[in-house]
Amino acid sequence: MSSLFPTQGVLQDVFSAQILPSNRTSPKPTASPRQSLTFLPSRFQARSAVEDVKTKAGALSNEAQKEIAKASSAAQAKTGQIELYSLNYYAACTFGGLVACGTTHTAVTPLDLVKCRRQVDAKLYKGNFEAWGKIGRAEGIRGIFTGWAPTFFGYSVSFPFPGVIPFAHGKQAQGAFKYGGYEFFKKFYSDLAGEENAYRYKTSLYLTASASAELIADVALCPFEAIKINSNRLYKGLYPLWGRQIPYTMMKFASFETIVESIYGYMPKKKSEYGKGVQTGVSFAGGYLAGILCAIVSHPADVMVSKLNANRQPGEAFGSAMGRIYKDIGFTGLWNGLVLRIFMIGTLTSLQWGIYDSFKVFMGLPTTGGAAPPPKQTS
């Protein structure tokens, strides 16, 4: 009778080829170089991918620059060569200011909304993110952008001023008044002072020209500022608006011109020897630094404007209203929201100068600022 279990000889024949002696170890399989590249991360592959992305980005940038150059050439062909300080020059500067101010102020409407509400009632929100969250839950995304329309039209389109920007449908802008007016008054006062005095007292000239431009621009802006905070008295905030905007604009233009001149003074070459990209980059950097100074100088008046538009009583005198509000908030209350405003105005001003000077370059005009040539000495 045969056994149910295999014999020792059968087991040996089956497994002897797979059992190794105890003093020997199984050789570890080695991966080929290709397998190593497949299963192990390679810094060379990552670097190659980064270089590929950079190459494609560079190609797209070059194509974009070519298209912009074509559009610029087409625009200049239609307008012709724009002579400095001609009517077309001021028209181009005016339209550039309209584009720069309208787009940037509208983009930061959520920041401005929270800033204005916190200035009126400091206890309303603990922080900006809490404010946006509450507004979003109560009013939706449209609520966060409350006031964008008066902001856009206030800083872009205002009342008619025929003959200056025919291609803007006869409408001027607060930003247009500010930038176009500044270019006009800077030339006007320079001619009055004479070449030598204009160069010697250039900072005073920048301050005077910018103040003159802003004085007119605020007449256009004031009704839209009142609408933005739901006030029916369109011009009740004009005086405090002047108190906020005129020092702001004086600092904005004078400091920008001085900072840009200083930047070029530290650079190894003259401004004219740098390309368009470098010049607009200097405008962006100078604009941000100027914006910080603007925010600090004009902030107390900015708080007072918000308070007056919201809390001034019917028939109350301007001085009495300011005195009453100051007693309520004190000196420290005038600086409520300063950090947010520095961030907002710094970003805003840098973008405005970048857009404005980019538009001037687009139209074949020189960028703003830089070292002025010294007057020729006459014997």
WOFENSUL-V449398 format. One record per pair of residues at least 6 apart in sequence whose C-alpha atoms are under 7 Angstrom apart, sorted by the first residue. I is the first residue (numbers start at 0). J is the second residue. Records with the same first field share a line. If there is no record, write none. Layout:
I: J, J
This chain:
71: 361, 362
74: 362
75: 362, 363
81: 87, 88
82: 88
89: 179, 183
90: 163, 164
92: 178, 179
93: 175, 176, 178, 179
94: 164, 175
95: 355, 358
96: 174, 175, 178, 179, 355
97: 155, 172, 174, 175
99: 351, 354, 355
100: 154, 155, 174, 351
101: 151, 154, 155
103: 347, 350, 351
104: 150, 151
105: 147, 150, 151
108: 144, 147
109: 143, 144
113: 127, 130
114: 336
115: 305
117: 123, 124
118: 302, 305, 335, 336
119: 305, 306, 309
124: 130
131: 143
134: 142, 143
135: 142, 143
146: 227
149: 223, 226, 227
150: 223
153: 173, 220, 223
154: 172, 173, 174, 220
155: 172, 173, 174
156: 170, 171, 172
157: 170, 171, 172, 219
158: 170, 171, 219
159: 169, 170, 171
160: 169, 170, 171
161: 169
162: 169
173: 216, 217, 219, 220
176: 212, 216
177: 212, 213, 216
180: 212
181: 208, 209, 212
184: 208
185: 204, 205, 208
188: 204
189: 197
194: 374
195: 374
197: 204
198: 373
202: 253
205: 252, 253
206: 249, 253
209: 248, 249, 252
210: 245, 248, 249
213: 244, 245, 248
214: 241, 245
217: 241
221: 233, 234, 236, 237
222: 233, 234
225: 232, 233, 308
230: 308
236: 304, 307, 308
239: 300, 304
240: 304
242: 300
243: 297, 300, 301
246: 296, 297
247: 293, 296, 297
250: 292, 293
251: 289, 290, 293
254: 289
255: 285, 286, 289
256: 368, 369
258: 285
259: 281, 282, 285, 368, 369
260: 368, 369, 370
263: 269, 270, 369
270: 369
278: 366
279: 353, 356, 357
282: 352, 353
283: 349, 350, 352, 353
284: 349
286: 348, 349, 352
287: 345, 346, 348, 349
288: 345
290: 344, 345, 348, 349
291: 341, 344, 345
294: 340, 341, 344
298: 334, 337
299: 333, 334
302: 333
311: 320
356: 366, 367
359: 365, 366
360: 366
